[in-house]
Amino acid sequence: MDLSLIKRDFRELRSYVFGENDINDWDRLIIIYNLYLFFNHLYILYALIDYISKDKNQSFLNQFKNIYLFFFILCNVRTSYFYFIYNVAKINKNLSDSFYKNTKEYFI
């Protein structure tokens, strides 16, 4: 996976979202919200990984709750990723295909 391809895709997306074009304002807002959800879920996921891996002396019930929450957030990351790809496809199909091709190995 080449990080420069993902950076290129984000630069192109930024030009669509923040540039002067005929994209509906709601579509812009939804894409920004999808990115916000996606990155927040990733942050929470990494924080949970850190918490679960460090705290070994929990009761079974607490461990179960933490693991359940981990998998719940993991599913939310995947869902927000797919909604992001779907909403980018509404404004530019080629850009969403490029995002999907360059990032699918991480989120599918």
KADAPE-V921175 format. One line per field, one symbol per residue. psi: psi as a letter, one per 20 degrees, with the letter a starting at -180 (. if undefined). A space follows every 10 residues. Layout:
# KADAPE-V921175
psi=???
This chain:
# KADAPE-V921175
psi=pohhgggggh ggghhggiro akpphhgghg gggggggghg hgghghhggg ghhhnikqrg ghgggggghg hghghhgggh ghhggghhhh hoghghhggg hiihihj.
